[in-house]
Amino acid sequence: MILEVAILNVRQGEEGNFEQDFKIASRYISAIKGYLNHSLKKCVETKNQYILLVNWKDIESHEIGFRKSKEYLKWKELLHHYYDPFPIVEHYETVFQNMK
Amino acid sequence: MILEVAILNVRQGEEGNFEQDFKIASRYISAIKGYLNHSLKKCVETKNQYILLVNWKDIESHEIGFRKSKEYLKWKELLHHYYDPFPIVEHYETVFQNMK
C-alpha cells in the first residue's frame, strides 16, 4: 500500500468553490482500479492550505492507472486551476504504525 | 479529530537509527491523553524524507497535553537530533473523506 501526499495551496477566496469541486472530482479518482481511499483535510494554521491523502494499492495504480485515464482529465479540469503554486506530489510507504 | 502532519528530513545515513528510535519514542506519544493513533511513512522519491501523521482528539491534546509532558522530553531527546532542517508541524481538519 502506498500513500500519495500533496500539500495544496488554493488561491485565496476560492476555498469554498474548491471544496465543492473536490467532492465532485472525488468520484473520478475513486473509480480507478487500485484506489483504496482518500481524504482532503484543511490546515488549521494556514487558511488556504489543504492536504490530499490517497491510499493506493501501488504507485502504478496512481501514476499509470489514474494519470493516464479519462477520469484524470475530468479531475484535472475541475481542480488544477485552483492551485498556486502547482503542488508537488509524493508517495510514502509505511515504516511504523500504531492504530490503537 | 485533528491530524498533525510533519514532513521530516533526516540526516543522510541516519535513516536506520532514526527508524529504530522512532519505534522506541512511539510509546511516549501514544501514552498521552487525547492521542488516537500515529504512523511514520518513508518517502519513495526522497530517500531521507518521512511523513509523521498523528491523529489527536483535539489540538490541545497535542500542543498542551503532549508538548508540556515529561513524555515529550523523552521523545525530543530520542528524535530531534535526526532532523535537518527542523520540521514545521501543522494541523489539519477533515473536509472530505471516502474510506470505501
N, CA and C atoms of all chains as a GROMACS GRO file, in nm:
protein
  600
    1MET      N    1   0.084  -0.120   0.000
    1MET     CA    2   0.000   0.000   0.000
    1MET      C    3   0.088   0.125   0.000
    2ILE      N    4   0.046   0.224  -0.077
    2ILE     CA    5   0.124   0.347  -0.094
    2ILE      C    6   0.032   0.466  -0.061
    3LEU      N    7   0.087   0.560   0.014
    3LEU     CA    8   0.011   0.683   0.042
    3LEU      C    9   0.063   0.795  -0.048
    4GLU      N   10  -0.027   0.849  -0.129
    4GLU     CA   11   0.004   0.969  -0.207
    4GLU      C   12  -0.024   1.091  -0.119
    5VAL      N   13   0.070   1.183  -0.114
    5VAL     CA   14   0.054   1.304  -0.032
    5VAL      C   15   0.078   1.427  -0.119
    6ALA      N   16  -0.013   1.523  -0.111
    6ALA     CA   17   0.009   1.652  -0.179
    6ALA      C   18  -0.041   1.763  -0.088
    7ILE      N   19   0.046   1.862  -0.065
    7ILE     CA   20   0.004   1.983   0.006
    7ILE      C   21  -0.050   2.078  -0.101
    8LEU      N   22  -0.174   2.120  -0.083
    8LEU     CA   23  -0.241   2.200  -0.185
    8LEU      C   24  -0.259   2.343  -0.137
    9ASN      N   25  -0.205   2.438  -0.211
    9ASN     CA   26  -0.229   2.579  -0.180
    9ASN      C   27  -0.330   2.632  -0.280
   10VAL      N   28  -0.447   2.670  -0.227
   10VAL     CA   29  -0.559   2.711  -0.311
   10VAL      C   30  -0.562   2.865  -0.316
   11ARG      N   31  -0.591   2.920  -0.434
   11ARG     CA   32  -0.597   3.067  -0.448
   11ARG      C   33  -0.692   3.124  -0.343
   12GLN      N   34  -0.647   3.228  -0.276
   12GLN     CA   35  -0.726   3.286  -0.167
   12GLN      C   36  -0.863   3.331  -0.214
   13GLY      N   37  -0.963   3.300  -0.132
   13GLY     CA   38  -1.101   3.336  -0.165
   13GLY      C   39  -1.173   3.228  -0.243
   14GLU      N   40  -1.098   3.128  -0.292
   14GLU     CA   41  -1.162   3.022  -0.374
   14GLU      C   42  -1.178   2.891  -0.296
   15GLU      N   43  -1.157   2.898  -0.164
   15GLU     CA   44  -1.161   2.776  -0.083
   15GLU      C   45  -1.297   2.705  -0.090
   16GLY      N   46  -1.406   2.782  -0.084
   16GLY     CA   47  -1.540   2.722  -0.084
   16GLY      C   48  -1.568   2.648  -0.215
   17ASN      N   49  -1.538   2.714  -0.328
   17ASN     CA   50  -1.559   2.651  -0.459
   17ASN      C   51  -1.470   2.528  -0.474
   18PHE      N   52  -1.347   2.540  -0.427
   18PHE     CA   53  -1.254   2.427  -0.436
   18PHE      C   54  -1.310   2.306  -0.359
   19GLU      N   55  -1.358   2.329  -0.239
   19GLU     CA   56  -1.410   2.217  -0.158
   19GLU      C   57  -1.529   2.150  -0.227
   20GLN      N   58  -1.615   2.232  -0.287
   20GLN     CA   59  -1.730   2.176  -0.360
   20GLN      C   60  -1.685   2.094  -0.480
   21ASP      N   61  -1.593   2.151  -0.557
   21ASP     CA   62  -1.546   2.080  -0.677
   21ASP      C   63  -1.465   1.956  -0.640
   22PHE      N   64  -1.397   1.961  -0.526
   22PHE     CA   65  -1.323   1.843  -0.482
   22PHE      C   66  -1.418   1.726  -0.458
   23LYS      N   67  -1.532   1.756  -0.398
   23LYS     CA   68  -1.630   1.649  -0.372
   23LYS      C   69  -1.679   1.586  -0.503
   24ILE      N   70  -1.702   1.671  -0.602
   24ILE     CA   71  -1.745   1.620  -0.734
   24ILE      C   72  -1.632   1.537  -0.797
   25ALA      N   73  -1.510   1.590  -0.792
   25ALA     CA   74  -1.394   1.523  -0.853
   25ALA      C   75  -1.363   1.389  -0.786
   26SER      N   76  -1.403   1.374  -0.662
   26SER     CA   77  -1.374   1.252  -0.587
   26SER      C   78  -1.428   1.127  -0.654
   27ARG      N   79  -1.539   1.142  -0.726
   27ARG     CA   80  -1.596   1.023  -0.791
   27ARG      C   81  -1.502   0.970  -0.900
   28TYR      N   82  -1.421   1.059  -0.959
   28TYR     CA   83  -1.331   1.014  -1.067
   28TYR      C   84  -1.212   0.937  -1.012
   29ILE      N   85  -1.151   0.988  -0.906
   29ILE     CA   86  -1.035   0.918  -0.850
   29ILE      C   87  -1.078   0.784  -0.789
   30SER      N   88  -1.195   0.783  -0.726
   30SER     CA   89  -1.234   0.662  -0.654
   30SER      C   90  -1.284   0.551  -0.747
   31ALA      N   91  -1.296   0.583  -0.876
   31ALA     CA   92  -1.338   0.481  -0.973
   31ALA      C   93  -1.221   0.401  -1.029
   32ILE      N   94  -1.098   0.440  -0.993
   32ILE     CA   95  -0.979   0.380  -1.054
   32ILE      C   96  -0.941   0.248  -0.986
   33LYS      N   97  -0.900   0.151  -1.066
   33LYS     CA   98  -0.853   0.022  -1.013
   33LYS      C   99  -0.726   0.046  -0.928
   34GLY      N  100  -0.724  -0.008  -0.808
   34GLY     CA  101  -0.607   0.011  -0.722
   34GLY      C  102  -0.623   0.128  -0.625
   35TYR      N  103  -0.729   0.208  -0.645
   35TYR     CA  104  -0.760   0.314  -0.548
   35TYR      C  105  -0.815   0.250  -0.422
   36LEU      N  106  -0.770   0.292  -0.305
   36LEU     CA  107  -0.821   0.235  -0.180
   36LEU      C  108  -0.911   0.334  -0.104
   37ASN      N  109  -0.862   0.454  -0.077
   37ASN     CA  110  -0.944   0.555  -0.008
   37ASN      C  111  -0.871   0.689  -0.018
   38HIS      N  112  -0.941   0.797   0.015
   38HIS     CA  113  -0.875   0.928   0.014
   38HIS      C  114  -0.943   1.025   0.108
   39SER      N  115  -0.869   1.126   0.145
   39SER     CA  116  -0.929   1.234   0.224
   39SER      C  117  -0.865   1.367   0.187
   40LEU      N  118  -0.945   1.471   0.208
   40LEU     CA  119  -0.898   1.610   0.191
   40LEU      C  120  -0.910   1.675   0.327
   41LYS      N  121  -0.802   1.734   0.374
   41LYS     CA  122  -0.803   1.799   0.505
   41LYS      C  123  -0.754   1.942   0.492
   42LYS      N  124  -0.809   2.029   0.577
   42LYS     CA  125  -0.784   2.174   0.570
   42LYS      C  126  -0.691   2.212   0.684
   43CYS      N  127  -0.591   2.293   0.653
   43CYS     CA  128  -0.492   2.332   0.753
   43CYS      C  129  -0.551   2.432   0.853
   44VAL      N  130  -0.525   2.409   0.980
   44VAL     CA  131  -0.572   2.498   1.086
   44VAL      C  132  -0.491   2.628   1.084
   45GLU      N  133  -0.361   2.618   1.061
   45GLU     CA  134  -0.271   2.735   1.070
   45GLU      C  135  -0.273   2.823   0.945
   46THR      N  136  -0.297   2.764   0.828
   46THR     CA  137  -0.291   2.840   0.702
   46THR      C  138  -0.422   2.817   0.628
   47LYS      N  139  -0.503   2.923   0.625
   47LYS     CA  140  -0.642   2.917   0.579
   47LYS      C  141  -0.662   2.851   0.441
   48ASN      N  142  -0.575   2.881   0.346
   48ASN     CA  143  -0.598   2.831   0.209
   48ASN      C  144  -0.509   2.710   0.176
   49GLN      N  145  -0.462   2.642   0.279
   49GLN     CA  146  -0.379   2.523   0.257
   49GLN      C  147  -0.455   2.395   0.295
   50TYR      N  148  -0.436   2.293   0.214
   50TYR     CA  149  -0.502   2.164   0.234
   50TYR      C  150  -0.397   2.054   0.221
   51ILE      N  151  -0.435   1.934   0.268
   51ILE     CA  152  -0.353   1.817   0.236
   51ILE      C  153  -0.444   1.711   0.174
   52LEU      N  154  -0.395   1.655   0.065
   52LEU     CA  155  -0.466   1.545  -0.001
   52LEU      C  156  -0.391   1.417   0.031
   53LEU      N  157  -0.463   1.319   0.083
   53LEU     CA  158  -0.405   1.188   0.118
   53LEU      C  159  -0.482   1.082   0.042
   54VAL      N  160  -0.412   1.006  -0.040
   54VAL     CA  161  -0.478   0.899  -0.116
   54VAL      C  162  -0.403   0.769  -0.095
   55ASN      N  163  -0.470   0.667  -0.049
   55ASN     CA  164  -0.408   0.534  -0.041
   55ASN      C  165  -0.435   0.458  -0.170
   56TRP      N  166  -0.326   0.405  -0.226
   56TRP     CA  167  -0.331   0.325  -0.349
   56TRP      C  168  -0.272   0.187  -0.321
   57LYS      N  169  -0.315   0.090  -0.399
   57LYS     CA  170  -0.258  -0.044  -0.390
   57LYS      C  171  -0.108  -0.038  -0.417
   58ASP      N  172  -0.070   0.038  -0.520
   58ASP     CA  173   0.072   0.054  -0.555
   58ASP      C  174   0.089   0.183  -0.635
   59ILE      N  175   0.213   0.223  -0.659
   59ILE     CA  176   0.238   0.350  -0.730
   59ILE      C  177   0.180   0.348  -0.871
   60GLU      N  178   0.188   0.233  -0.938
   60GLU     CA  179   0.140   0.224  -1.076
   60GLU      C  180  -0.011   0.256  -1.086
   61SER      N  181  -0.086   0.216  -0.983
   61SER     CA  182  -0.230   0.247  -0.985
   61SER      C  183  -0.252   0.397  -0.993
   62HIS      N  184  -0.166   0.473  -0.925
   62HIS     CA  185  -0.176   0.619  -0.930
   62HIS      C  186  -0.117   0.674  -1.059
   63GLU      N  187   0.009   0.639  -1.084
   63GLU     CA  188   0.082   0.707  -1.192
   63GLU      C  189   0.041   0.662  -1.331
   64ILE      N  190   0.000   0.538  -1.343
   64ILE     CA  191  -0.045   0.491  -1.476
   64ILE      C  192  -0.198   0.480  -1.476
   65GLY      N  193  -0.249   0.398  -1.381
   65GLY     CA  194  -0.394   0.374  -1.377
   65GLY      C  195  -0.476   0.502  -1.372
   66PHE      N  196  -0.436   0.596  -1.288
   66PHE     CA  197  -0.513   0.721  -1.277
   66PHE      C  198  -0.467   0.826  -1.377
   67ARG      N  199  -0.337   0.853  -1.378
   67ARG     CA  200  -0.290   0.969  -1.456
   67ARG      C  201  -0.304   0.951  -1.607
   68LYS      N  202  -0.316   0.827  -1.652
   68LYS     CA  203  -0.336   0.806  -1.797
   68LYS      C  204  -0.483   0.780  -1.830
   69SER      N  205  -0.572   0.802  -1.735
   69SER     CA  206  -0.714   0.768  -1.756
   69SER      C  207  -0.794   0.889  -1.804
   70LYS      N  208  -0.912   0.862  -1.855
   70LYS     CA  209  -1.000   0.973  -1.892
   70LYS      C  210  -1.059   1.039  -1.766
   71GLU      N  211  -1.067   0.962  -1.657
   71GLU     CA  212  -1.113   1.020  -1.529
   71GLU      C  213  -1.017   1.132  -1.484
   72TYR      N  214  -0.887   1.113  -1.510
   72TYR     CA  215  -0.789   1.214  -1.468
   72TYR      C  216  -0.811   1.347  -1.541
   73LEU      N  217  -0.855   1.340  -1.666
   73LEU     CA  218  -0.881   1.464  -1.742
   73LEU      C  219  -0.992   1.545  -1.673
   74LYS      N  220  -1.090   1.474  -1.620
   74LYS     CA  221  -1.202   1.542  -1.552
   74LYS      C  222  -1.157   1.598  -1.417
   75TRP      N  223  -1.079   1.519  -1.343
   75TRP     CA  224  -1.020   1.562  -1.215
   75TRP      C  225  -0.938   1.691  -1.235
   76LYS      N  226  -0.852   1.687  -1.335
   76LYS     CA  227  -0.764   1.798  -1.368
   76LYS      C  228  -0.842   1.923  -1.404
   77GLU      N  229  -0.943   1.904  -1.487
   77GLU     CA  230  -1.025   2.018  -1.532
   77GLU      C  231  -1.098   2.081  -1.414
   78LEU      N  232  -1.146   1.998  -1.323
   78LEU     CA  233  -1.220   2.051  -1.207
   78LEU      C  234  -1.128   2.120  -1.107
   79LEU      N  235  -1.006   2.068  -1.088
   79LEU     CA  236  -0.927   2.109  -0.971
   79LEU      C  237  -0.799   2.188  -0.999
   80HIS      N  238  -0.732   2.160  -1.109
   80HIS     CA  239  -0.596   2.214  -1.121
   80HIS      C  240  -0.590   2.367  -1.124
   81HIS      N  241  -0.695   2.432  -1.170
   81HIS     CA  242  -0.692   2.580  -1.178
   81HIS      C  243  -0.697   2.647  -1.040
   82TYR      N  244  -0.729   2.571  -0.936
   82TYR     CA  245  -0.733   2.630  -0.801
   82TYR      C  246  -0.594   2.644  -0.738
   83TYR      N  247  -0.495   2.573  -0.786
   83TYR     CA  248  -0.367   2.562  -0.715
   83TYR      C  249  -0.266   2.670  -0.755
   84ASP      N  250  -0.203   2.728  -0.656
   84ASP     CA  251  -0.096   2.824  -0.680
   84ASP      C  252  -0.006   2.827  -0.556
   85PRO      N  253   0.116   2.770  -0.566
   85PRO     CA  254   0.177   2.707  -0.684
   85PRO      C  255   0.118   2.568  -0.710
   86PHE      N  256   0.155   2.512  -0.825
   86PHE     CA  257   0.110   2.377  -0.855
   86PHE      C  258   0.177   2.279  -0.758
   87PRO      N  259   0.101   2.189  -0.698
   87PRO     CA  260   0.157   2.105  -0.590
   87PRO      C  261   0.259   2.000  -0.634
   88ILE      N  262   0.347   1.968  -0.540
   88ILE     CA  263   0.439   1.855  -0.556
   88ILE      C  264   0.368   1.734  -0.496
   89VAL      N  265   0.370   1.624  -0.569
   89VAL     CA  266   0.304   1.502  -0.522
   89VAL      C  267   0.412   1.400  -0.485
   90GLU      N  268   0.400   1.342  -0.366
   90GLU     CA  269   0.498   1.241  -0.325
   90GLU      C  270   0.426   1.116  -0.277
   91HIS      N  271   0.502   1.005  -0.273
   91HIS     CA  272   0.447   0.876  -0.231
   91HIS      C  273   0.523   0.825  -0.110
   92TYR      N  274   0.451   0.764  -0.019
   92TYR     CA  275   0.511   0.716   0.106
   92TYR      C  276   0.469   0.572   0.134
   93GLU      N  277   0.566   0.499   0.192
   93GLU     CA  278   0.543   0.361   0.237
   93GLU      C  279   0.547   0.358   0.389
   94THR      N  280   0.464   0.279   0.452
   94THR     CA  281   0.459   0.275   0.598
   94THR      C  282   0.584   0.209   0.658
   95VAL      N  283   0.644   0.276   0.756
   95VAL     CA  284   0.756   0.221   0.832
   95VAL      C  285   0.705   0.167   0.965
   96PHE      N  286   0.614   0.244   1.025
   96PHE     CA  287   0.564   0.210   1.159
   96PHE      C  288   0.423   0.265   1.173
   97GLN      N  289   0.335   0.188   1.234
   97GLN     CA  290   0.207   0.248   1.270
   97GLN      C  291   0.148   0.186   1.394
   98ASN      N  292   0.081   0.272   1.468
   98ASN     CA  293   0.013   0.230   1.590
   98ASN      C  294  -0.130   0.281   1.580
   99MET      N  295  -0.219   0.187   1.550
   99MET     CA  296  -0.360   0.223   1.528
   99MET      C  297  -0.443   0.176   1.647
  100LYS      N  298  -0.394   0.202   1.766
  100LYS     CA  299  -0.456   0.150   1.891
  100LYS      C  300  -0.607   0.179   1.895
  101MET      N  301  -1.164   1.561   1.562
  101MET     CA  302  -1.035   1.494   1.541
  101MET      C  303  -0.944   1.582   1.456
  102ILE      N  304  -0.819   1.585   1.493
  102ILE     CA  305  -0.720   1.670   1.428
  102ILE      C  306  -0.603   1.581   1.382
  103LEU      N  307  -0.557   1.603   1.260
  103LEU     CA  308  -0.439   1.532   1.212
  103LEU      C  309  -0.317   1.623   1.221
  104GLU      N  310  -0.218   1.581   1.297
  104GLU     CA  311  -0.089   1.650   1.299
  104GLU      C  312  -0.005   1.595   1.184
  105VAL      N  313   0.056   1.685   1.106
  105VAL     CA  314   0.138   1.643   0.992
  105VAL      C  315   0.275   1.709   1.003
  106ALA      N  316   0.381   1.631   0.991
  106ALA     CA  317   0.516   1.688   0.984
  106ALA      C  318   0.595   1.612   0.879
  107ILE      N  319   0.656   1.687   0.785
  107ILE     CA  320   0.749   1.627   0.689
  107ILE      C  321   0.885   1.630   0.758
  108LEU      N  322   0.947   1.514   0.770
  108LEU     CA  323   1.072   1.502   0.845
  108LEU      C  324   1.188   1.474   0.749
  109ASN      N  325   1.287   1.560   0.752
  109ASN     CA  326   1.408   1.534   0.674
  109ASN      C  327   1.517   1.490   0.770
  110VAL      N  328   1.559   1.365   0.752
  110VAL     CA  329   1.654   1.301   0.844
  110VAL      C  330   1.794   1.310   0.783
  111ARG      N  331   1.892   1.339   0.869
  111ARG     CA  332   2.030   1.349   0.820
  111ARG      C  333   2.068   1.223   0.743
  112GLN      N  334   2.128   1.243   0.626
  112GLN     CA  335   2.159   1.128   0.539
  112GLN      C  336   2.250   1.028   0.608
  113GLY      N  337   2.216   0.900   0.592
  113GLY     CA  338   2.293   0.792   0.653
  113GLY      C  339   2.240   0.753   0.791
  114GLU      N  340   2.150   0.834   0.848
  114GLU     CA  341   2.099   0.805   0.982
  114GLU      C  342   1.957   0.749   0.980
  115GLU      N  343   1.910   0.713   0.860
  115GLU     CA  344   1.772   0.667   0.846
  115GLU      C  345   1.743   0.542   0.932
  116GLY      N  346   1.834   0.447   0.932
  116GLY     CA  347   1.813   0.321   1.007
  116GLY      C  348   1.801   0.347   1.157
  117ASN      N  349   1.893   0.426   1.211
  117ASN     CA  350   1.887   0.459   1.354
  117ASN      C  351   1.761   0.538   1.387
  118PHE      N  352   1.727   0.630   1.299
  118PHE     CA  353   1.606   0.710   1.321
  118PHE      C  354   1.484   0.620   1.330
  119GLU      N  355   1.472   0.525   1.238
  119GLU     CA  356   1.354   0.438   1.237
  119GLU      C  357   1.346   0.354   1.365
  120GLN      N  358   1.462   0.308   1.412
  120GLN     CA  359   1.464   0.231   1.537
  120GLN      C  360   1.423   0.318   1.655
  121ASP      N  361   1.481   0.437   1.663
  121ASP     CA  362   1.449   0.526   1.775
  121ASP      C  363   1.305   0.575   1.768
  122PHE      N  364   1.253   0.588   1.647
  122PHE     CA  365   1.113   0.628   1.634
  122PHE      C  366   1.021   0.524   1.698
  123LYS      N  367   1.054   0.397   1.676
  123LYS     CA  368   0.971   0.291   1.736
  123LYS      C  369   0.972   0.298   1.888
  124ILE      N  370   1.090   0.327   1.944
  124ILE     CA  371   1.101   0.341   2.090
  124ILE      C  372   1.022   0.464   2.136
  125ALA      N  373   1.040   0.574   2.066
  125ALA     CA  374   0.974   0.700   2.104
  125ALA      C  375   0.822   0.691   2.095
  126SER      N  376   0.774   0.601   2.011
  126SER     CA  377   0.630   0.588   1.990
  126SER      C  378   0.554   0.558   2.119
  127ARG      N  379   0.619   0.491   2.212
  127ARG     CA  380   0.549   0.459   2.337
  127ARG      C  381   0.516   0.587   2.416
  128TYR      N  382   0.600   0.691   2.398
  128TYR     CA  383   0.577   0.814   2.475
  128TYR      C  384   0.459   0.894   2.419
  129ILE      N  385   0.455   0.906   2.288
  129ILE     CA  386   0.342   0.982   2.230
  129ILE      C  387   0.210   0.908   2.251
  130SER      N  388   0.214   0.776   2.241
  130SER     CA  389   0.088   0.702   2.247
  130SER      C  390   0.034   0.690   2.389
  131ALA      N  391   0.111   0.736   2.488
  131ALA     CA  392   0.065   0.732   2.628
  131ALA      C  393  -0.015   0.857   2.666
  132ILE      N  394  -0.021   0.956   2.574
  132ILE     CA  395  -0.082   1.085   2.607
  132ILE      C  396  -0.235   1.081   2.594
  133LYS      N  397  -0.303   1.146   2.686
  133LYS     CA  398  -0.450   1.155   2.678
  133LYS      C  399  -0.489   1.235   2.553
  134GLY      N  400  -0.583   1.184   2.478
  134GLY     CA  401  -0.624   1.254   2.355
  134GLY      C  402  -0.549   1.207   2.231
  135TYR      N  403  -0.444   1.125   2.251
  135TYR     CA  404  -0.375   1.062   2.138
  135TYR      C  405  -0.467   0.955   2.081
  136LEU      N  406  -0.480   0.948   1.948
  136LEU     CA  407  -0.565   0.845   1.888
  136LEU      C  408  -0.483   0.738   1.814
  137ASN      N  409  -0.396   0.779   1.725
  137ASN     CA  410  -0.310   0.684   1.653
  137ASN      C  411  -0.203   0.762   1.577
  138HIS      N  412  -0.101   0.691   1.529
  138HIS     CA  413   0.002   0.761   1.451
  138HIS      C  414   0.072   0.665   1.357
  139SER      N  415   0.134   0.724   1.255
  139SER     CA  416   0.216   0.642   1.166
  139SER      C  417   0.334   0.724   1.116
  140LEU      N  418   0.439   0.652   1.082
  140LEU     CA  419   0.558   0.710   1.020
  140LEU      C  420   0.571   0.644   0.884
  141LYS      N  421   0.582   0.727   0.780
  141LYS     CA  422   0.595   0.674   0.644
  141LYS      C  423   0.717   0.733   0.576
  142LYS      N  424   0.777   0.654   0.492
  142LYS     CA  425   0.903   0.688   0.425
  142LYS      C  426   0.875   0.725   0.281
  143CYS      N  427   0.936   0.835   0.237
  143CYS     CA  428   0.911   0.884   0.101
  143CYS      C  429   0.979   0.794  -0.003
  144VAL      N  430   0.906   0.763  -0.109
  144VAL     CA  431   0.960   0.680  -0.217
  144VAL      C  432   1.058   0.762  -0.302
  145GLU      N  433   1.027   0.890  -0.324
  145GLU     CA  434   1.108   0.974  -0.414
  145GLU      C  435   1.234   1.031  -0.347
  146THR      N  436   1.228   1.056  -0.216
  146THR     CA  437   1.340   1.120  -0.146
  146THR      C  438   1.377   1.032  -0.027
  147LYS      N  439   1.493   0.967  -0.041
  147LYS     CA  440   1.538   0.862   0.050
  147LYS      C  441   1.533   0.897   0.199
  148ASN      N  442   1.573   1.018   0.234
  148ASN     CA  443   1.582   1.053   0.376
  148ASN      C  444   1.464   1.139   0.423
  149GLN      N  445   1.355   1.132   0.349
  149GLN     CA  446   1.236   1.209   0.389
  149GLN      C  447   1.125   1.117   0.438
  150TYR      N  448   1.058   1.161   0.545
  150TYR     CA  449   0.949   1.085   0.606
  150TYR      C  450   0.830   1.178   0.626
  151ILE      N  451   0.713   1.116   0.652
  151ILE     CA  452   0.599   1.195   0.698
  151ILE      C  453   0.549   1.132   0.827
  152LEU      N  454   0.527   1.218   0.925
  152LEU     CA  455   0.467   1.175   1.053
  152LEU      C  456   0.323   1.222   1.053
  153LEU      N  457   0.233   1.128   1.077
  153LEU     CA  458   0.089   1.157   1.083
  153LEU      C  459   0.039   1.113   1.220
  154VAL      N  460  -0.017   1.206   1.296
  154VAL     CA  461  -0.070   1.170   1.428
  154VAL      C  462  -0.213   1.221   1.439
  155ASN      N  463  -0.306   1.133   1.469
  155ASN     CA  464  -0.443   1.177   1.496
  155ASN      C  465  -0.460   1.203   1.645
  156TRP      N  466  -0.513   1.322   1.676
  156TRP     CA  467  -0.540   1.365   1.813
  156TRP      C  468  -0.689   1.396   1.827
  157LYS      N  469  -0.736   1.385   1.950
  157LYS     CA  470  -0.876   1.423   1.978
  157LYS      C  471  -0.895   1.571   1.943
  158ASP      N  472  -0.800   1.655   1.982
  158ASP     CA  473  -0.806   1.798   1.953
  158ASP      C  474  -0.663   1.856   1.958
  159ILE      N  475  -0.648   1.981   1.917
  159ILE     CA  476  -0.514   2.042   1.911
  159ILE      C  477  -0.451   2.050   2.050
  160GLU      N  478  -0.531   2.079   2.152
  160GLU     CA  479  -0.479   2.093   2.289
  160GLU      C  480  -0.412   1.963   2.335
  161SER      N  481  -0.466   1.850   2.296
  161SER     CA  482  -0.404   1.722   2.337
  161SER      C  483  -0.260   1.716   2.286
  162HIS      N  484  -0.237   1.771   2.168
  162HIS     CA  485  -0.102   1.773   2.113
  162HIS      C  486  -0.018   1.886   2.175
  163GLU      N  487  -0.071   2.008   2.165
  163GLU     CA  488   0.011   2.125   2.198
  163GLU      C  489   0.031   2.144   2.349
  164ILE      N  490  -0.066   2.102   2.427
  164ILE     CA  491  -0.051   2.115   2.573
  164ILE      C  492  -0.024   1.976   2.632
  165GLY      N  493  -0.120   1.884   2.609
  165GLY     CA  494  -0.109   1.750   2.669
  165GLY      C  495   0.024   1.682   2.639
  166PHE      N  496   0.069   1.689   2.515
  166PHE     CA  497   0.195   1.623   2.478
  166PHE      C  498   0.316   1.714   2.499
  167ARG      N  499   0.310   1.834   2.442
  167ARG     CA  500   0.430   1.918   2.441
  167ARG      C  501   0.472   1.969   2.578
  168LYS      N  502   0.380   1.966   2.674
  168LYS     CA  503   0.418   2.010   2.809
  168LYS      C  504   0.442   1.890   2.902
  169SER      N  505   0.448   1.771   2.845
  169SER     CA  506   0.458   1.649   2.928
  169SER      C  507   0.604   1.605   2.945
  170LYS      N  508   0.625   1.518   3.042
  170LYS     CA  509   0.760   1.461   3.058
  170LYS      C  510   0.787   1.359   2.947
  171GLU      N  511   0.682   1.301   2.891
  171GLU     CA  512   0.699   1.209   2.777
  171GLU      C  513   0.759   1.284   2.657
  172TYR      N  514   0.723   1.411   2.641
  172TYR     CA  515   0.774   1.488   2.528
  172TYR      C  516   0.926   1.508   2.539
  173LEU      N  517   0.975   1.522   2.662
  173LEU     CA  518   1.120   1.538   2.681
  173LEU      C  519   1.194   1.415   2.630
  174LYS      N  520   1.135   1.298   2.652
  174LYS     CA  521   1.198   1.173   2.605
  174LYS      C  522   1.188   1.161   2.452
  175TRP      N  523   1.073   1.195   2.399
  175TRP     CA  524   1.050   1.196   2.254
  175TRP      C  525   1.154   1.286   2.184
  176LYS      N  526   1.168   1.408   2.238
  176LYS     CA  527   1.259   1.509   2.186
  176LYS      C  528   1.404   1.461   2.190
  177GLU      N  529   1.440   1.404   2.303
  177GLU     CA  530   1.578   1.357   2.322
  177GLU      C  531   1.610   1.244   2.223
  178LEU      N  532   1.514   1.155   2.201
  178LEU     CA  533   1.536   1.044   2.108
  178LEU      C  534   1.540   1.089   1.962
  179LEU      N  535   1.459   1.186   1.926
  179LEU     CA  536   1.435   1.211   1.782
  179LEU      C  537   1.486   1.343   1.725
  180HIS      N  538   1.486   1.449   1.804
  180HIS     CA  539   1.506   1.581   1.742
  180HIS      C  540   1.644   1.598   1.676
  181HIS      N  541   1.744   1.527   1.726
  181HIS     CA  542   1.878   1.543   1.668
  181HIS      C  543   1.891   1.485   1.527
  182TYR      N  544   1.792   1.406   1.484
  182TYR     CA  545   1.798   1.349   1.349
  182TYR      C  546   1.756   1.448   1.240
  183TYR      N  547   1.684   1.555   1.276
  183TYR     CA  548   1.618   1.639   1.175
  183TYR      C  549   1.707   1.754   1.126
  184ASP      N  550   1.707   1.772   0.995
  184ASP     CA  551   1.777   1.886   0.936
  184ASP      C  552   1.714   1.915   0.800
  185PRO      N  553   1.638   2.023   0.788
  185PRO     CA  554   1.610   2.124   0.889
  185PRO      C  555   1.509   2.074   0.993
  186PHE      N  556   1.488   2.152   1.096
  186PHE     CA  557   1.388   2.115   1.197
  186PHE      C  558   1.249   2.128   1.133
  187PRO      N  559   1.164   2.028   1.151
  187PRO     CA  560   1.037   2.026   1.077
  187PRO      C  561   0.935   2.131   1.121
  188ILE      N  562   0.851   2.169   1.025
  188ILE     CA  563   0.732   2.251   1.053
  188ILE      C  564   0.618   2.153   1.080
  189VAL      N  565   0.546   2.178   1.187
  189VAL     CA  566   0.434   2.090   1.224
  189VAL      C  567   0.304   2.165   1.199
  190GLU      N  568   0.212   2.100   1.129
  190GLU     CA  569   0.082   2.165   1.103
  190GLU      C  570  -0.032   2.071   1.142
  191HIS      N  571  -0.150   2.130   1.159
  191HIS     CA  572  -0.269   2.054   1.198
  191HIS      C  573  -0.376   2.067   1.091
  192TYR      N  574  -0.448   1.959   1.069
  192TYR     CA  575  -0.550   1.958   0.964
  192TYR      C  576  -0.681   1.898   1.016
  193GLU      N  577  -0.790   1.956   0.965
  193GLU     CA  578  -0.925   1.906   0.994
  193GLU      C  579  -0.984   1.846   0.867
  194THR      N  580  -1.058   1.739   0.882
  194THR     CA  581  -1.114   1.672   0.763
  194THR      C  582  -1.224   1.754   0.698
  195VAL      N  583  -1.213   1.770   0.566
  195VAL     CA  584  -1.316   1.836   0.486
  195VAL      C  585  -1.400   1.728   0.417
  196PHE      N  586  -1.331   1.626   0.367
  196PHE     CA  587  -1.399   1.522   0.290
  196PHE      C  588  -1.321   1.392   0.304
  197GLN      N  589  -1.391   1.282   0.320
  197GLN     CA  590  -1.319   1.155   0.311
  197GLN      C  591  -1.406   1.044   0.255
  198ASN      N  592  -1.340   0.958   0.181
  198ASN     CA  593  -1.406   0.842   0.122
  198ASN      C  594  -1.323   0.721   0.160
  199MET      N  595  -1.374   0.646   0.257
  199MET     CA  596  -1.299   0.532   0.310
  199MET      C  597  -1.363   0.402   0.262
  200LYS      N  598  -1.397   0.396   0.134
  200LYS     CA  599  -1.470   0.280   0.078
  200LYS      C  600  -1.404   0.148   0.114
   0.00000   0.00000   0.00000
